[in-house]
């Protein structure tokens, strides 16, 4: 037997709570449920009916961000050429990563490890979809894969919060430029013994 459908107002309330929590996390890792309830325009009871504790709410923020990031890949490819779609997607990754680190900072290790484990394959699949489209169009290098790109992106997690805004996007641009396929190979340096 399936769970009863939620009333439209209950769905709206839940969505507003998650959006308020996401906005609060973008500002600070110290998120208080009463502040989120106020931002969402709901009472404490409504918040707790939807999310019994802070961990449940933050896990939902994380899951929704992953879902939006994964579904964005196909939508972006429908609107843009592969490299431009990848650029837009990587911009979303930066926003996602900022929230991700906020969520992981407040969750118990077992809880965040489970979240990360369940999100890795869908994110890798979405990135593979974008890279494959670029490879097929001849605009992305053929010697890269999603796992390698995700390893590069993971290093952004070493940035301190105050470094994030001025540093993350320029570094992501470096990654994107490194993924582009160029028309020619770089010239080899001359061997000093033969010159």
Secondary structure, DSSP 4 states (H G I P E B T S, - for coil): -PPPPPPHHHHHHHHHHHHHHHHHHHH-S---HHHHHHHHT--HHHHHHH-SSHHHHHHHHHHHHHHHHHHHHHHHHHHS-HHHHHHHHHHHHHHHHHHHHHHHHHS-HHHHHHHHHHHHHHHHHHHHHHHHHHHHHT-B-TT--HHHHHHHHHGGGGS-HHHHHHHHHHHHHHHHHHHBPPSSPPPPPPPTTT-
